[in-house]
Amino acid sequence: MKVSVKKIGALRREMNFEVPKERVAVKTGEVLSDIVKHARIPGFRPGKAPRNLVETAHGKTAKEEMLKSLIPEVYQEGLKSEKLDPIDFPAIDQVEMKDGALVFRATIDIRPEFDIKDYKGISISKKNAVVSEEELNKTLEFFKKGRGIDENAVLDDAFAKSVGFPTLEEFKTALKRNLEYDKERQNRTDVENQLVEELLRKTQLDAPQSLVERQLYGRIEEFKRRLKQYGAKDDAVDKKVEEAMKEIREAAEKDVKTFLVLQKIALKENIRPEKEENLTVKVMEFLLKEAKWEDAK
């Protein structure tokens, strides 16, 4: 077997394979032998038809099965011999038979080599989740408008009862509790973003484009779903996607880099999530415990 590797990007490699006809013939023979055992040829009992008749009747199937078996086998051998560590599945193309030999191309992204230091003790600041009277009153006004209530109408116990609370005070207490919960959730997200920004600032790495493209597809589909949820038509959705593509791609690339950095920390710290746990969540919990917490100014 011959394999050559060409660098076509910071992390992208093009592997060209040539498998000799002798090996192709052996694999084809193995596949045919298996087909012979089950082949149904008119005039013969299953498994008893002559090999040449089976080959004539099932030659196309035999070739397909040979390729399905031989290409992954040869690809893995090529990775090992060339000491390549792909981060994703290969893109296989240019599959041809030339004088009995098999040639094909595999395009891969290799895992980026990088190190990360000083990931413990990162300074982060957390805002408080206190809801002021002004914020509560503004929310009440939004609530009133959302229900189509006259802006001059008084919010009283009667109104509270109409939305399921005995008194206005109990309604305001429940509303305040929800606002505090939302603030706390936003603050948690903000703290995690601070960690991520600092980790990426400290780390230089390229994002494998195959992973970026996959993440990009997911983000675009989610973006479209949200637009359609708010009533946008297909042509408007496509235009919005086009306008936001640069921002969406940057976010997808950041997602991939963040995952690789957190994965690297997991390896360094021997963090292994249980079956139902998420690696990213586990590493983030570790980083938050190790961080230097400060009150937001």
MIDOSE-1310 file (N, C-alpha, C; in nm, 2 decimals, decimal comma, always signed):
residues 297
mkvs	+0,08/-0,12/+0,00/+0,00/+0,00/+0,00/+0,09/+0,12/+0,00; +0,05/+0,22/-0,08/+0,12/+0,35/-0,08/+0,03/+0,46/-0,02; +0,09/+0,55/+0,06/+0,01/+0,66/+0,11/+0,10/+0,78/+0,11; +0,04/+0,89/+0,06/+0,11/+1,02/+0,07/+0,03/+1,12/+0,14
vkki	+0,09/+1,21/+0,21/+0,02/+1,31/+0,29/+0,06/+1,45/+0,24; -0,04/+1,53/+0,22/-0,02/+1,67/+0,18/-0,08/+1,77/+0,28; -0,01/+1,87/+0,32/-0,06/+1,97/+0,41/-0,13/+2,07/+0,33; -0,26/+2,09/+0,36/-0,34/+2,19/+0,28/-0,40/+2,30/+0,37
galr	-0,35/+2,31/+0,49/-0,40/+2,41/+0,59/-0,33/+2,39/+0,72; -0,35/+2,47/+0,82/-0,29/+2,46/+0,95/-0,31/+2,32/+1,01; -0,44/+2,28/+1,00/-0,47/+2,15/+1,05/-0,52/+2,05/+0,95; -0,54/+2,09/+0,83/-0,60/+2,00/+0,73/-0,49/+1,92/+0,65
remn	-0,52/+1,79/+0,64/-0,43/+1,71/+0,57/-0,50/+1,63/+0,46; -0,44/+1,61/+0,34/-0,49/+1,53/+0,23/-0,41/+1,40/+0,22; -0,47/+1,29/+0,24/-0,41/+1,16/+0,23/-0,45/+1,09/+0,10; -0,35/+1,05/+0,02/-0,38/+0,98/-0,10/-0,33/+0,84/-0,09
fevp	-0,42/+0,75/-0,12/-0,40/+0,60/-0,10/-0,39/+0,53/-0,23; -0,31/+0,43/-0,24/-0,30/+0,34/-0,36/-0,29/+0,20/-0,30; -0,39/+0,12/-0,32/-0,39/-0,02/-0,27/-0,37/-0,11/-0,38; -0,26/-0,20/-0,38/-0,23/-0,28/-0,49/-0,34/-0,38/-0,53
kerv	-0,34/-0,42/-0,66/-0,45/-0,50/-0,71/-0,45/-0,64/-0,64; -0,33/-0,69/-0,59/-0,33/-0,82/-0,52/-0,41/-0,81/-0,39; -0,40/-0,70/-0,32/-0,48/-0,69/-0,19/-0,63/-0,67/-0,22; -0,66/-0,60/-0,33/-0,79/-0,58/-0,37/-0,86/-0,71/-0,41
avkt	-0,78/-0,79/-0,48/-0,83/-0,92/-0,52/-0,86/-1,01/-0,40; -0,77/-1,01/-0,31/-0,79/-1,09/-0,19/-0,92/-1,05/-0,11; -0,93/-0,92/-0,09/-1,05/-0,87/-0,02/-1,18/-0,90/-0,10; -1,17/-0,89/-0,24/-1,29/-0,92/-0,32/-1,32/-1,06/-0,31
gevl	-1,22/-1,15/-0,31/-1,24/-1,29/-0,29/-1,31/-1,33/-0,16; -1,27/-1,26/-0,05/-1,33/-1,28/+0,08/-1,48/-1,25/+0,08; -1,51/-1,13/+0,01/-1,64/-1,09/+0,00/-1,73/-1,18/-0,08; -1,67/-1,23/-0,19/-1,75/-1,32/-0,28/-1,77/-1,45/-0,21
sdiv	-1,68/-1,50/-0,13/-1,69/-1,62/-0,06/-1,81/-1,61/+0,04; -1,83/-1,50/+0,10/-1,94/-1,48/+0,19/-2,07/-1,47/+0,12; -2,07/-1,40/+0,00/-2,19/-1,39/-0,08/-2,23/-1,53/-0,13; -2,14/-1,61/-0,17/-2,16/-1,75/-0,22/-2,25/-1,83/-0,12
khar	-2,22/-1,81/+0,00/-2,29/-1,89/+0,11/-2,44/-1,86/+0,11; -2,48/-1,74/+0,07/-2,62/-1,71/+0,08/-2,68/-1,67/-0,05; -2,61/-1,67/-0,16/-2,66/-1,62/-0,29/-2,77/-1,72/-0,34; -2,87/-1,66/-0,40/-2,98/-1,74/-0,46/-2,97/-1,72/-0,61
ipgf	-2,93/-1,83/-0,68/-2,92/-1,84/-0,82/-3,02/-1,94/-0,87; -3,10/-1,90/-0,97/-3,20/-2,00/-1,03/-3,14/-2,13/-1,07; -3,20/-2,24/-1,02/-3,15/-2,37/-1,06/-3,05/-2,43/-0,95; -3,02/-2,35/-0,85/-2,92/-2,40/-0,75/-2,98/-2,37/-0,61
rpgk	-2,95/-2,46/-0,52/-2,99/-2,44/-0,38/-2,90/-2,33/-0,33; -2,95/-2,25/-0,22/-2,87/-2,14/-0,16/-2,74/-2,19/-0,12; -2,63/-2,12/-0,16/-2,50/-2,16/-0,12/-2,43/-2,27/-0,20; -2,50/-2,32/-0,31/-2,45/-2,42/-0,39/-2,42/-2,38/-0,53
aprn	-2,44/-2,25/-0,56/-2,42/-2,20/-0,70/-2,27/-2,19/-0,73; -2,23/-2,22/-0,85/-2,08/-2,20/-0,89/-2,04/-2,05/-0,87; -1,92/-2,04/-0,83/-1,86/-1,91/-0,79/-1,87/-1,81/-0,91; -1,84/-1,86/-1,03/-1,84/-1,77/-1,15/-1,98/-1,71/-1,18
lvet	-2,08/-1,80/-1,15/-2,22/-1,75/-1,17/-2,26/-1,64/-1,06; -2,21/-1,67/-0,94/-2,24/-1,57/-0,83/-2,17/-1,44/-0,86; -2,05/-1,45/-0,91/-1,97/-1,33/-0,94/-2,04/-1,25/-1,05; -2,09/-1,32/-1,15/-2,16/-1,25/-1,26/-2,29/-1,18/-1,21
ahgk	-2,36/-1,25/-1,12/-2,49/-1,20/-1,08/-2,48/-1,10/-0,97; -2,37/-1,11/-0,89/-2,36/-1,02/-0,77/-2,22/-0,94/-0,77; -2,17/-0,92/-0,89/-2,04/-0,85/-0,90/-2,04/-0,71/-0,85; -2,15/-0,63/-0,88/-2,16/-0,50/-0,83/-2,17/-0,49/-0,68
take	-2,25/-0,58/-0,62/-2,26/-0,59/-0,47/-2,13/-0,62/-0,41; -2,06/-0,72/-0,48/-1,93/-0,76/-0,42/-1,83/-0,64/-0,42; -1,83/-0,56/-0,53/-1,74/-0,45/-0,53/-1,77/-0,34/-0,42; -1,90/-0,32/-0,41/-1,95/-0,22/-0,30/-1,91/-0,27/-0,16
emlk	-1,92/-0,40/-0,14/-1,89/-0,45/-0,01/-1,74/-0,45/+0,01; -1,66/-0,48/-0,09/-1,52/-0,47/-0,09/-1,47/-0,33/-0,05; -1,53/-0,23/-0,11/-1,49/-0,09/-0,08/-1,53/-0,05/+0,06; -1,65/-0,09/+0,10/-1,69/-0,06/+0,24/-1,60/-0,13/+0,35
slip	-1,54/-0,24/+0,31/-1,45/-0,31/+0,41/-1,31/-0,26/+0,40; -1,26/-0,25/+0,27/-1,12/-0,22/+0,25/-1,08/-0,07/+0,28; -1,16/+0,02/+0,24/-1,12/+0,16/+0,26/-1,10/+0,20/+0,41; -1,20/+0,17/+0,50/-1,17/+0,20/+0,64/-1,05/+0,13/+0,70
evyq	-1,02/+0,00/+0,65/-0,91/-0,08/+0,70/-0,78/-0,01/+0,66; -0,77/+0,03/+0,53/-0,65/+0,09/+0,48/-0,63/+0,23/+0,54; -0,74/+0,30/+0,55/-0,74/+0,44/+0,61/-0,67/+0,43/+0,75; -0,72/+0,34/+0,84/-0,66/+0,33/+0,97/-0,51/+0,29/+0,97
eglk	-0,47/+0,21/+0,87/-0,33/+0,17/+0,86/-0,25/+0,30/+0,82; -0,31/+0,38/+0,73/-0,24/+0,50/+0,69/-0,22/+0,60/+0,81; -0,33/+0,62/+0,89/-0,31/+0,70/+1,01/-0,20/+0,66/+1,10; -0,19/+0,53/+1,12/-0,09/+0,47/+1,21/+0,05/+0,49/+1,15
sekl	+0,06/+0,46/+1,02/+0,20/+0,47/+0,96/+0,24/+0,61/+0,95; +0,15/+0,71/+0,93/+0,19/+0,85/+0,92/+0,18/+0,93/+1,05; +0,14/+0,85/+1,16/+0,13/+0,91/+1,29/+0,04/+1,04/+1,29; -0,08/+1,02/+1,24/-0,18/+1,13/+1,23/-0,29/+1,10/+1,33
dpid	-0,33/+1,21/+1,40/-0,44/+1,20/+1,50/-0,56/+1,29/+1,45; -0,65/+1,23/+1,37/-0,77/+1,31/+1,32/-0,86/+1,34/+1,43; -0,92/+1,45/+1,42/-1,02/+1,50/+1,53/-1,16/+1,47/+1,49; -1,18/+1,43/+1,36/-1,32/+1,40/+1,31/-1,31/+1,29/+1,21
fpai	-1,43/+1,25/+1,16/-1,43/+1,15/+1,05/-1,37/+1,21/+0,92; -1,31/+1,12/+0,84/-1,25/+1,17/+0,71/-1,36/+1,20/+0,61; -1,32/+1,29/+0,51/-1,41/+1,30/+0,39/-1,34/+1,22/+0,28; -1,41/+1,11/+0,24/-1,35/+1,02/+0,14/-1,40/+1,05/+0,01
dqve	-1,31/+1,07/-0,09/-1,36/+1,09/-0,23/-1,25/+1,04/-0,33; -1,28/+1,07/-0,46/-1,19/+1,03/-0,56/-1,16/+0,88/-0,56; -1,26/+0,80/-0,53/-1,25/+0,65/-0,52/-1,25/+0,60/-0,66; -1,14/+0,53/-0,70/-1,14/+0,47/-0,84/-1,07/+0,34/-0,84
mkdg	-1,10/+0,26/-0,94/-1,02/+0,13/-0,97/-0,94/+0,16/-1,09; -0,81/+0,14/-1,08/-0,71/+0,16/-1,19/-0,63/+0,03/-1,21; -0,66/-0,04/-1,32/-0,59/-0,16/-1,35/-0,60/-0,26/-1,23; -0,71/-0,27/-1,16/-0,73/-0,36/-1,05/-0,69/-0,30/-0,92
alvf	-0,61/-0,19/-0,92/-0,57/-0,13/-0,79/-0,68/-0,03/-0,75; -0,68/+0,00/-0,62/-0,78/+0,09/-0,56/-0,71/+0,22/-0,52; -0,76/+0,33/-0,56/-0,70/+0,46/-0,52/-0,82/+0,54/-0,46; -0,79/+0,62/-0,36/-0,89/+0,71/-0,30/-0,81/+0,82/-0,22
rati	-0,89/+0,92/-0,19/-0,84/+1,03/-0,11/-0,92/+1,05/+0,02; -0,85/+1,08/+0,13/-0,91/+1,11/+0,25/-0,86/+1,24/+0,30; -0,96/+1,33/+0,33/-0,92/+1,47/+0,38/-0,96/+1,47/+0,52; -0,87/+1,51/+0,61/-0,89/+1,51/+0,75/-0,85/+1,64/+0,82
dirp	-0,90/+1,66/+0,93/-0,84/+1,77/+1,02/-0,78/+1,70/+1,14; -0,65/+1,73/+1,17/-0,58/+1,67/+1,28/-0,61/+1,75/+1,41; -0,59/+1,68/+1,52/-0,61/+1,75/+1,65/-0,50/+1,86/+1,67; -0,54/+1,98/+1,70/-0,44/+2,08/+1,72/-0,35/+2,05/+1,85
efdi	-0,22/+2,08/+1,83/-0,13/+2,07/+1,95/-0,12/+2,20/+2,02; -0,15/+2,21/+2,14/-0,14/+2,33/+2,22/-0,14/+2,29/+2,37; -0,09/+2,38/+2,45/-0,09/+2,36/+2,59/-0,16/+2,48/+2,66; -0,21/+2,46/+2,78/-0,28/+2,57/+2,85/-0,22/+2,57/+2,99
kdyk	-0,19/+2,69/+3,03/-0,14/+2,70/+3,17/-0,22/+2,81/+3,24; -0,20/+2,82/+3,37/-0,26/+2,92/+3,46/-0,41/+2,92/+3,44; -0,47/+2,80/+3,43/-0,62/+2,80/+3,42/-0,68/+2,79/+3,56; -0,60/+2,77/+3,67/-0,65/+2,78/+3,80/-0,64/+2,92/+3,86
gisi	-0,73/+2,96/+3,94/-0,72/+3,09/+4,00/-0,75/+3,21/+3,91; -0,83/+3,18/+3,81/-0,87/+3,29/+3,73/-0,97/+3,39/+3,80; -0,94/+3,52/+3,79/-1,03/+3,61/+3,86/-1,16/+3,63/+3,79; -1,27/+3,62/+3,86/-1,40/+3,64/+3,81/-1,48/+3,72/+3,90
skkn	-1,57/+3,80/+3,85/-1,66/+3,88/+3,93/-1,81/+3,85/+3,91; -1,88/+3,84/+4,01/-2,02/+3,80/+4,00/-2,11/+3,92/+4,05; -2,21/+3,95/+3,97/-2,30/+4,06/+4,01/-2,40/+4,00/+4,11; -2,46/+4,09/+4,19/-2,57/+4,04/+4,28/-2,70/+4,02/+4,20
avvs	-2,79/+3,95/+4,27/-2,91/+3,92/+4,20/-3,03/+3,99/+4,27; -3,00/+4,10/+4,34/-3,10/+4,18/+4,40/-3,19/+4,25/+4,30; -3,32/+4,25/+4,32/-3,41/+4,32/+4,23/-3,46/+4,44/+4,30; -3,44/+4,56/+4,24/-3,48/+4,68/+4,30/-3,63/+4,71/+4,28
eeel	-3,68/+4,80/+4,36/-3,82/+4,83/+4,35/-3,85/+4,89/+4,21; -3,76/+4,97/+4,16/-3,77/+5,03/+4,03/-3,78/+4,92/+3,92; -3,69/+4,82/+3,93/-3,70/+4,71/+3,83/-3,83/+4,63/+3,84; -3,88/+4,61/+3,97/-4,00/+4,54/+3,99/-4,12/+4,61/+3,93
nktl	-4,12/+4,75/+3,95/-4,23/+4,83/+3,90/-4,23/+4,83/+3,74; -4,11/+4,84/+3,68/-4,10/+4,84/+3,54/-4,15/+4,71/+3,48; -4,12/+4,60/+3,55/-4,17/+4,46/+3,50/-4,32/+4,46/+3,52; -4,38/+4,51/+3,62/-4,52/+4,52/+3,64/-4,59/+4,60/+3,52
effk	-4,52/+4,71/+3,48/-4,57/+4,79/+3,37/-4,57/+4,71/+3,24; -4,46/+4,63/+3,22/-4,45/+4,55/+3,10/-4,56/+4,44/+3,10; -4,58/+4,39/+3,22/-4,68/+4,28/+3,24/-4,82/+4,34/+3,20; -4,84/+4,46/+3,25/-4,97/+4,52/+3,23/-5,00/+4,55/+3,08
kgrg	-4,89/+4,60/+3,01/-4,90/+4,62/+2,87/-4,92/+4,49/+2,79; -4,85/+4,39/+2,83/-4,86/+4,26/+2,77/-5,00/+4,19/+2,77; -5,07/+4,23/+2,88/-5,21/+4,18/+2,89/-5,31/+4,27/+2,84; -5,27/+4,38/+2,77/-5,36/+4,47/+2,71/-5,44/+4,56/+2,81
iden	-5,38/+4,58/+2,93/-5,45/+4,66/+3,03/-5,42/+4,81/+3,01; -5,53/+4,89/+3,03/-5,51/+5,03/+3,02/-5,40/+5,08/+3,11; -5,31/+5,16/+3,05/-5,19/+5,20/+3,13/-5,22/+5,29/+3,25; -5,34/+5,34/+3,25/-5,38/+5,42/+3,37/-5,45/+5,34/+3,48
avld	-5,48/+5,21/+3,44/-5,55/+5,12/+3,53/-5,46/+5,09/+3,66; -5,52/+5,08/+3,77/-5,45/+5,06/+3,90/-5,43/+4,91/+3,91; -5,31/+4,87/+3,95/-5,28/+4,73/+3,98/-5,31/+4,71/+4,13; -5,42/+4,63/+4,15/-5,46/+4,61/+4,29/-5,49/+4,46/+4,31
dafa	-5,55/+4,43/+4,43/-5,58/+4,29/+4,46/-5,67/+4,23/+4,36; -5,76/+4,30/+4,31/-5,85/+4,25/+4,21/-5,78/+4,20/+4,08; -5,68/+4,28/+4,04/-5,60/+4,24/+3,93/-5,52/+4,12/+3,96; -5,46/+4,11/+4,09/-5,38/+4,00/+4,13/-5,46/+3,87/+4,13
ksvg	-5,58/+3,88/+4,17/-5,67/+3,76/+4,17/-5,70/+3,71/+4,02; -5,70/+3,81/+3,93/-5,73/+3,77/+3,79/-5,61/+3,69/+3,73; -5,49/+3,70/+3,79/-5,38/+3,63/+3,74/-5,34/+3,51/+3,84; -5,43/+3,49/+3,93/-5,41/+3,37/+4,02/-5,34/+3,39/+4,15
fptl	-5,34/+3,51/+4,20/-5,28/+3,54/+4,33/-5,38/+3,61/+4,42; -5,39/+3,58/+4,55/-5,49/+3,64/+4,64/-5,48/+3,79/+4,66; -5,35/+3,84/+4,66/-5,33/+3,98/+4,68/-5,22/+4,03/+4,59; -5,22/+4,16/+4,57/-5,11/+4,22/+4,49/-4,97/+4,20/+4,55
eefk	-4,96/+4,20/+4,68/-4,83/+4,18/+4,74/-4,78/+4,04/+4,72; -4,87/+3,94/+4,72/-4,82/+3,81/+4,69/-4,78/+3,79/+4,55; -4,85/+3,86/+4,46/-4,81/+3,86/+4,32/-4,68/+3,92/+4,30; -4,65/+4,04/+4,36/-4,53/+4,11/+4,35/-4,41/+4,02/+4,41
talk	-4,44/+3,95/+4,52/-4,34/+3,86/+4,58/-4,30/+3,75/+4,48; -4,40/+3,69/+4,42/-4,37/+3,58/+4,32/-4,29/+3,64/+4,20; -4,34/+3,75/+4,15/-4,27/+3,81/+4,04/-4,13/+3,85/+4,07; -4,10/+3,90/+4,19/-3,97/+3,94/+4,23/-3,88/+3,81/+4,24
rnle	-3,94/+3,70/+4,29/-3,86/+3,58/+4,30/-3,82/+3,53/+4,16; -3,91/+3,54/+4,07/-3,88/+3,50/+3,93/-3,77/+3,59/+3,87; -3,78/+3,72/+3,90/-3,68/+3,81/+3,85/-3,54/+3,78/+3,91; -3,54/+3,75/+4,03/-3,41/+3,71/+4,10/-3,35/+3,59/+4,04
ydke	-3,44/+3,49/+4,01/-3,39/+3,37/+3,95/-3,33/+3,39/+3,81; -3,40/+3,48/+3,73/-3,35/+3,51/+3,60/-3,21/+3,58/+3,61; -3,20/+3,67/+3,71/-3,08/+3,74/+3,73/-2,97/+3,65/+3,77; -3,00/+3,56/+3,85/-2,90/+3,46/+3,90/-2,85/+3,37/+3,78
rqnr	-2,94/+3,33/+3,70/-2,91/+3,25/+3,58/-2,82/+3,33/+3,49; -2,86/+3,46/+3,46/-2,77/+3,54/+3,38/-2,64/+3,57/+3,44; -2,63/+3,58/+3,57/-2,50/+3,60/+3,63/-2,41/+3,48/+3,62; -2,47/+3,36/+3,63/-2,40/+3,24/+3,62/-2,34/+3,23/+3,48
tdve	-2,42/+3,26/+3,38/-2,37/+3,26/+3,24/-2,26/+3,37/+3,22; -2,28/+3,48/+3,28/-2,17/+3,59/+3,27/-2,04/+3,54/+3,33; -2,05/+3,47/+3,45/-1,93/+3,42/+3,51/-1,86/+3,32/+3,42; -1,94/+3,23/+3,37/-1,88/+3,13/+3,28/-1,81/+3,19/+3,16
nqlv	-1,88/+3,30/+3,10/-1,82/+3,37/+2,99/-1,69/+3,43/+3,02; -1,68/+3,49/+3,15/-1,55/+3,55/+3,19/-1,44/+3,44/+3,19; -1,47/+3,32/+3,24/-1,37/+3,21/+3,24/-1,33/+3,18/+3,10; -1,43/+3,16/+3,01/-1,40/+3,12/+2,87/-1,31/+3,23/+2,81
eell	-1,35/+3,35/+2,82/-1,27/+3,46/+2,76/-1,13/+3,46/+2,80; -1,11/+3,44/+2,93/-0,97/+3,44/+2,99/-0,89/+3,32/+2,94; -0,96/+3,20/+2,93/-0,89/+3,08/+2,89/-0,85/+3,09/+2,74; -0,94/+3,15/+2,66/-0,90/+3,17/+2,52/-0,80/+3,27/+2,50
rktq	-0,80/+3,37/+2,58/-0,69/+3,48/+2,58/-0,56/+3,42/+2,61; -0,55/+3,32/+2,70/-0,43/+3,26/+2,74/-0,38/+3,15/+2,64; -0,47/+3,11/+2,55/-0,44/+2,99/+2,47/-0,44/+3,02/+2,32; -0,33/+2,98/+2,25/-0,33/+3,00/+2,11/-0,35/+2,87/+2,04
ldap	-0,46/+2,86/+1,96/-0,49/+2,73/+1,89/-0,57/+2,76/+1,77; -0,56/+2,68/+1,67/-0,65/+2,68/+1,55/-0,76/+2,59/+1,57; -0,88/+2,63/+1,52/-1,00/+2,55/+1,53/-1,01/+2,46/+1,41; -1,02/+2,33/+1,42/-1,04/+2,24/+1,31/-1,16/+2,28/+1,23
qslv	-1,15/+2,30/+1,10/-1,26/+2,35/+1,02/-1,38/+2,26/+1,01; -1,35/+2,13/+1,01/-1,46/+2,03/+1,00/-1,55/+2,04/+1,12; -1,49/+2,06/+1,24/-1,57/+2,08/+1,36/-1,65/+2,22/+1,36; -1,58/+2,32/+1,30/-1,64/+2,45/+1,29/-1,76/+2,44/+1,20
erql	-1,75/+2,37/+1,09/-1,86/+2,36/+0,99/-1,98/+2,29/+1,05; -1,95/+2,19/+1,13/-2,06/+2,12/+1,20/-2,13/+2,21/+1,30; -2,05/+2,28/+1,38/-2,11/+2,37/+1,48/-2,18/+2,48/+1,41; -2,13/+2,53/+1,30/-2,19/+2,64/+1,22/-2,33/+2,60/+1,17
ygri	-2,34/+2,47/+1,12/-2,47/+2,42/+1,07/-2,57/+2,42/+1,18; -2,53/+2,37/+1,30/-2,62/+2,37/+1,41/-2,67/+2,51/+1,45; -2,57/+2,60/+1,45/-2,61/+2,74/+1,49/-2,70/+2,81/+1,39; -2,68/+2,78/+1,26/-2,76/+2,84/+1,16/-2,91/+2,78/+1,17
eefk	-2,92/+2,65/+1,19/-3,05/+2,59/+1,20/-3,12/+2,65/+1,32; -3,05/+2,67/+1,43/-3,12/+2,72/+1,55/-3,16/+2,87/+1,53; -3,07/+2,94/+1,46/-3,10/+3,08/+1,42/-3,23/+3,09/+1,34; -3,24/+3,00/+1,24/-3,36/+3,00/+1,15/-3,48/+2,96/+1,23
rrlk	-3,47/+2,86/+1,32/-3,58/+2,82/+1,40/-3,64/+2,93/+1,48; -3,55/+3,01/+1,54/-3,60/+3,12/+1,63/-3,66/+3,23/+1,54; -3,61/+3,26/+1,42/-3,67/+3,36/+1,33/-3,81/+3,32/+1,29; -3,82/+3,19/+1,26/-3,95/+3,14/+1,21/-4,05/+3,14/+1,33
qyga	-4,00/+3,12/+1,45/-4,09/+3,12/+1,57/-4,15/+3,25/+1,58; -4,08/+3,36/+1,54/-4,13/+3,49/+1,55/-4,20/+3,54/+1,42; -4,23/+3,44/+1,34/-4,31/+3,47/+1,22/-4,24/+3,52/+1,09; -4,11/+3,51/+1,09/-4,03/+3,55/+0,97/-4,06/+3,45/+0,85
kdda	-4,07/+3,50/+0,73/-4,09/+3,42/+0,61/-3,96/+3,37/+0,56; -3,97/+3,27/+0,48/-3,84/+3,20/+0,43/-3,74/+3,29/+0,37; -3,79/+3,38/+0,28/-3,70/+3,47/+0,21/-3,63/+3,57/+0,31; -3,71/+3,61/+0,41/-3,65/+3,70/+0,51/-3,55/+3,63/+0,60
vdkk	-3,58/+3,50/+0,63/-3,49/+3,42/+0,71/-3,36/+3,40/+0,64; -3,36/+3,37/+0,51/-3,24/+3,35/+0,44/-3,16/+3,48/+0,43; -3,22/+3,59/+0,42/-3,15/+3,72/+0,42/-3,09/+3,75/+0,56; -3,16/+3,72/+0,66/-3,11/+3,75/+0,80/-2,99/+3,66/+0,82
veea	-3,00/+3,53/+0,78/-2,88/+3,44/+0,80/-2,76/+3,49/+0,72; -2,78/+3,54/+0,60/-2,67/+3,59/+0,52/-2,61/+3,71/+0,59; -2,69/+3,80/+0,64/-2,64/+3,92/+0,71/-2,56/+3,88/+0,84; -2,61/+3,78/+0,91/-2,55/+3,74/+1,04/-2,44/+3,63/+1,02
mkei	-2,41/+3,59/+0,90/-2,32/+3,48/+0,88/-2,18/+3,50/+0,95; -2,12/+3,61/+0,93/-1,99/+3,64/+0,99/-1,99/+3,62/+1,14; -2,09/+3,68/+1,20/-2,11/+3,67/+1,35/-2,13/+3,52/+1,39; -2,22/+3,45/+1,31/-2,25/+3,31/+1,35/-2,12/+3,22/+1,34
reaa	-2,05/+3,25/+1,23/-1,92/+3,17/+1,21/-1,82/+3,19/+1,32; -1,81/+3,32/+1,36/-1,72/+3,35/+1,47/-1,76/+3,28/+1,60; -1,89/+3,28/+1,62/-1,94/+3,21/+1,74/-1,92/+3,06/+1,74; -1,93/+3,00/+1,62/-1,91/+2,86/+1,60/-1,76/+2,82/+1,62
ekdv	-1,67/+2,91/+1,57/-1,53/+2,89/+1,59/-1,49/+2,90/+1,74; -1,56/+2,99/+1,81/-1,53/+3,01/+1,95/-1,58/+2,89/+2,03; -1,70/+2,83/+1,99/-1,75/+2,71/+2,05/-1,65/+2,60/+2,04; -1,59/+2,58/+1,93/-1,50/+2,47/+1,90/-1,37/+2,49/+1,99
ktfl	-1,32/+2,61/+1,99/-1,20/+2,64/+2,06/-1,22/+2,61/+2,21; -1,34/+2,66/+2,26/-1,37/+2,65/+2,40/-1,38/+2,50/+2,44; -1,45/+2,42/+2,35/-1,46/+2,27/+2,38/-1,32/+2,21/+2,39; -1,23/+2,24/+2,29/-1,10/+2,18/+2,29/-1,01/+2,22/+2,41
vlqk	-1,03/+2,35/+2,46/-0,96/+2,39/+2,58/-1,01/+2,32/+2,70; -1,14/+2,31/+2,71/-1,20/+2,24/+2,83/-1,16/+2,09/+2,83; -1,16/+2,04/+2,71/-1,12/+1,90/+2,69/-0,97/+1,88/+2,74; -0,89/+1,97/+2,70/-0,75/+1,96/+2,74/-0,73/+1,97/+2,89
ialk	-0,81/+2,06/+2,96/-0,80/+2,07/+3,10/-0,85/+1,94/+3,17; -0,96/+1,88/+3,11/-1,01/+1,76/+3,16/-0,90/+1,65/+3,16; -0,82/+1,65/+3,05/-0,71/+1,55/+3,04/-0,60/+1,58/+3,15; -0,57/+1,70/+3,16/-0,46/+1,74/+3,26/-0,50/+1,71/+3,40
enir	-0,63/+1,73/+3,43/-0,68/+1,71/+3,57/-0,75/+1,58/+3,59; -0,75/+1,49/+3,49/-0,81/+1,36/+3,50/-0,95/+1,37/+3,54; -1,02/+1,46/+3,47/-1,17/+1,48/+3,50/-1,24/+1,39/+3,41; -1,32/+1,29/+3,47/-1,39/+1,20/+3,39/-1,54/+1,20/+3,43
peke	-1,62/+1,25/+3,34/-1,77/+1,25/+3,38/-1,83/+1,11/+3,38; -1,93/+1,10/+3,47/-2,00/+0,97/+3,47/-2,09/+0,96/+3,35; -2,16/+0,85/+3,33/-2,23/+0,82/+3,21/-2,33/+0,93/+3,17; -2,40/+0,98/+3,27/-2,51/+1,08/+3,24/-2,45/+1,23/+3,25
enlt	-2,33/+1,25/+3,28/-2,27/+1,38/+3,30/-2,21/+1,44/+3,17; -2,20/+1,57/+3,17/-2,14/+1,64/+3,05/-2,00/+1,68/+3,08; -1,91/+1,66/+2,99/-1,77/+1,69/+3,02/-1,75/+1,84/+3,04; -1,81/+1,92/+2,95/-1,80/+2,07/+2,96/-1,85/+2,12/+3,10
vkvm	-1,96/+2,06/+3,15/-2,02/+2,10/+3,27/-1,93/+2,07/+3,39; -1,87/+1,95/+3,38/-1,78/+1,90/+3,49/-1,65/+1,99/+3,49; -1,59/+2,02/+3,38/-1,47/+2,10/+3,38/-1,51/+2,24/+3,43; -1,62/+2,30/+3,39/-1,66/+2,43/+3,43/-1,68/+2,44/+3,58
efll	-1,74/+2,33/+3,64/-1,75/+2,32/+3,78/-1,61/+2,33/+3,85; -1,52/+2,25/+3,79/-1,38/+2,25/+3,85/-1,32/+2,39/+3,84; -1,33/+2,46/+3,73/-1,27/+2,59/+3,71/-1,34/+2,69/+3,81; -1,47/+2,68/+3,83/-1,54/+2,78/+3,92/-1,49/+2,76/+4,06
keak	-1,47/+2,63/+4,10/-1,42/+2,61/+4,24/-1,28/+2,66/+4,25; -1,20/+2,66/+4,15/-1,06/+2,70/+4,15/-1,04/+2,85/+4,13; -1,15/+2,92/+4,09/-1,14/+3,06/+4,05/-1,13/+3,15/+4,17; -1,08/+3,28/+4,15/-1,07/+3,38/+4,25/-1,20/+3,47/+4,23
weda	-1,29/+3,46/+4,33/-1,41/+3,53/+4,32/-1,41/+3,67/+4,38; -1,46/+3,76/+4,30/-1,47/+3,90/+4,35/-1,61/+3,95/+4,33; -1,65/+4,05/+4,41/-1,78/+4,11/+4,39/-1,77/+4,21/+4,28; -1,87/+4,21/+4,19/-1,87/+4,31/+4,08/-1,88/+4,45/+4,13
k	-1,81/+4,54/+4,07/-1,81/+4,68/+4,11/-1,93/+4,75/+4,04
